[in-house]
Amino acid sequence: VMNKLKVTTEIRSLLLSSPAISALVQDKIFPLVAPTDTQGDFIIYQRDGYKTDYTKMGRYMDKPLVYINAVSDDYDRSQEIASAIYDWLEDDFINPTMRIRLEDSTEDYEDGKFIQVLQFSIE
Protein backbone atom coordinates (compact mmCIF):
# COMPACT_ATOMS: atom_id res chain seq x y z
CA VAL A 1 0.00 0.00 0.00
CA MET A 2 1.37 3.37 -1.01
CA ASN A 3 1.91 6.09 1.59
CA LYS A 4 -0.55 8.73 0.36
CA LEU A 5 1.51 11.54 1.90
CA LYS A 6 4.30 10.60 -0.53
CA VAL A 7 1.96 10.46 -3.51
CA THR A 8 3.73 13.34 -5.26
CA THR A 9 6.90 11.23 -5.51
CA GLU A 10 4.89 8.59 -7.37
CA ILE A 11 3.22 11.21 -9.57
CA ARG A 12 6.59 12.67 -10.57
CA SER A 13 7.86 9.19 -11.47
CA LEU A 14 4.77 8.60 -13.61
CA LEU A 15 5.19 11.95 -15.39
CA LEU A 16 8.88 11.24 -16.09
CA SER A 17 7.98 7.83 -17.53
CA SER A 18 5.76 9.37 -20.24
CA PRO A 19 7.47 9.67 -23.64
CA ALA A 20 5.02 12.43 -24.68
CA ILE A 21 5.63 14.50 -21.54
CA SER A 22 9.41 14.00 -21.74
CA ALA A 23 9.32 15.19 -25.35
CA LEU A 24 7.58 18.40 -24.23
CA VAL A 25 9.43 19.32 -21.00
CA GLN A 26 12.37 16.86 -20.77
CA ASP A 27 12.91 16.27 -17.02
CA LYS A 28 11.77 19.76 -15.93
CA ILE A 29 9.18 18.54 -13.41
CA PHE A 30 9.48 20.26 -10.03
CA PRO A 31 7.78 20.19 -6.62
CA LEU A 32 6.07 23.46 -5.61
CA VAL A 33 8.21 25.90 -7.63
CA ALA A 34 10.65 25.81 -10.54
CA PRO A 35 14.20 27.07 -10.02
CA THR A 36 14.48 30.73 -11.03
CA ASP A 37 16.84 29.94 -13.94
CA THR A 38 14.47 27.37 -15.54
CA GLN A 39 14.19 28.00 -19.27
CA GLY A 40 11.31 26.96 -21.53
CA ASP A 41 8.34 24.79 -20.62
CA PHE A 42 8.05 22.93 -17.33
CA ILE A 43 5.68 21.24 -14.90
CA ILE A 44 5.11 22.02 -11.23
CA TYR A 45 3.26 19.70 -8.86
CA GLN A 46 2.09 19.83 -5.25
CA ARG A 47 -0.13 17.95 -2.84
CA ASP A 48 -2.91 20.30 -1.76
CA GLY A 49 -5.36 18.56 0.42
CA TYR A 50 -6.12 15.23 1.89
CA LYS A 51 -9.58 13.77 2.24
CA THR A 52 -10.34 10.75 4.37
CA ASP A 53 -13.63 8.93 3.87
CA TYR A 54 -15.14 6.98 6.76
CA THR A 55 -17.77 4.29 7.18
CA LYS A 56 -19.37 3.02 10.37
CA MET A 57 -16.46 0.56 10.59
CA GLY A 58 -13.83 3.32 10.54
CA ARG A 59 -11.51 4.81 7.97
CA TYR A 60 -12.38 3.64 4.47
CA MET A 61 -10.19 5.58 2.03
CA ASP A 62 -7.50 8.26 1.90
CA LYS A 63 -7.72 10.59 -1.09
CA PRO A 64 -4.95 13.19 -1.54
CA LEU A 65 -5.45 16.00 -4.03
CA VAL A 66 -2.53 16.92 -6.28
CA TYR A 67 -2.20 20.02 -8.44
CA ILE A 68 -0.14 19.69 -11.59
CA ASN A 69 0.64 22.89 -13.48
CA ALA A 70 1.74 22.97 -17.12
CA VAL A 71 3.75 26.17 -17.62
CA SER A 72 4.78 27.71 -20.94
CA ASP A 73 5.47 31.03 -22.66
CA ASP A 74 2.97 29.92 -25.32
CA TYR A 75 -0.73 29.39 -24.55
CA ASP A 76 -1.28 26.58 -27.08
CA ARG A 77 1.83 24.77 -25.86
CA SER A 78 0.63 25.01 -22.24
CA GLN A 79 -2.58 23.30 -23.35
CA GLU A 80 -0.61 20.65 -25.24
CA ILE A 81 1.41 19.85 -22.10
CA ALA A 82 -1.75 19.76 -19.95
CA SER A 83 -3.40 17.42 -22.43
CA ALA A 84 -0.39 15.08 -22.35
CA ILE A 85 -0.51 15.08 -18.54
CA TYR A 86 -4.22 14.28 -18.53
CA ASP A 87 -3.88 11.54 -21.14
CA TRP A 88 -1.04 9.89 -19.19
CA LEU A 89 -2.38 10.16 -15.62
CA GLU A 90 -6.15 9.71 -15.88
CA ASP A 91 -6.17 5.97 -15.27
CA ASP A 92 -6.01 3.08 -12.83
CA PHE A 93 -2.43 2.05 -12.11
CA ILE A 94 -1.50 -1.38 -10.84
CA ASN A 95 1.96 -0.78 -9.35
CA PRO A 96 1.63 1.13 -7.12
CA THR A 97 -2.12 0.72 -6.86
CA MET A 98 -3.62 4.13 -7.62
CA ARG A 99 -6.75 5.47 -9.24
CA ILE A 100 -6.08 8.94 -10.62
CA ARG A 101 -9.01 11.15 -11.62
CA LEU A 102 -9.15 14.74 -12.84
CA GLU A 103 -11.28 16.71 -10.38
CA ASP A 104 -10.92 20.26 -11.69
CA SER A 105 -9.05 22.39 -14.19
CA THR A 106 -8.42 26.08 -14.64
CA GLU A 107 -5.85 28.35 -16.25
CA ASP A 108 -3.79 31.32 -15.17
CA TYR A 109 -1.19 33.79 -16.39
CA GLU A 110 1.72 34.95 -14.28
CA ASP A 111 5.18 36.42 -14.95
CA GLY A 112 4.76 36.09 -18.71
CA LYS A 113 3.80 32.40 -18.46
CA PHE A 114 0.57 30.63 -19.33
CA ILE A 115 -0.36 28.07 -16.69
CA GLN A 116 -2.79 25.19 -17.11
CA VAL A 117 -3.80 23.97 -13.65
CA LEU A 118 -5.02 20.40 -13.27
CA GLN A 119 -6.31 19.05 -9.96
CA PHE A 120 -6.24 15.27 -9.61
CA SER A 121 -7.55 13.08 -6.82
CA ILE A 122 -5.59 9.94 -6.00
CA GLU A 123 -7.22 6.85 -4.50
Secondary structure in CASP SS format (residue, H / E / C, confidence):
PFRMAT SS
TARGET T0000
AUTHOR 0000-0000-0000
METHOD secondary structure of the structure
MODEL  1
V C 1.00
M C 1.00
N C 1.00
K H 1.00
L H 1.00
K H 1.00
V H 1.00
T H 1.00
T H 1.00
E H 1.00
I H 1.00
R H 1.00
S H 1.00
L H 1.00
L H 1.00
L H 1.00
S C 1.00
S C 1.00
P H 1.00
A H 1.00
I H 1.00
S H 1.00
A H 1.00
L H 1.00
V H 1.00
Q C 1.00
D C 1.00
K C 1.00
I E 1.00
F E 1.00
P E 1.00
L C 1.00
V C 1.00
A C 1.00
P C 1.00
T C 1.00
D C 1.00
T C 1.00
Q C 1.00
G C 1.00
D C 1.00
F E 1.00
I E 1.00
I E 1.00
Y E 1.00
Q E 1.00
R E 1.00
D E 1.00
G E 1.00
Y E 1.00
K E 1.00
T E 1.00
D E 1.00
Y E 1.00
T E 1.00
K C 1.00
M C 1.00
G E 1.00
R E 1.00
Y E 1.00
M E 1.00
D E 1.00
K E 1.00
P E 1.00
L E 1.00
V E 1.00
Y E 1.00
I E 1.00
N E 1.00
A E 1.00
V E 1.00
S E 1.00
D C 1.00
D C 1.00
Y H 1.00
D H 1.00
R H 1.00
S H 1.00
Q H 1.00
E H 1.00
I H 1.00
A H 1.00
S H 1.00
A H 1.00
I H 1.00
Y H 1.00
D H 1.00
W H 1.00
L H 1.00
E C 1.00
D E 1.00
D E 1.00
F E 1.00
I C 1.00
N C 1.00
P C 1.00
T C 1.00
M E 1.00
R E 1.00
I E 1.00
R E 1.00
L E 1.00
E E 1.00
D E 1.00
S E 1.00
T E 1.00
E E 1.00
D E 1.00
Y E 1.00
E E 1.00
D C 1.00
G C 1.00
K E 1.00
F E 1.00
I E 1.00
Q E 1.00
V E 1.00
L E 1.00
Q E 1.00
F E 1.00
S E 1.00
I E 1.00
E C 1.00
END
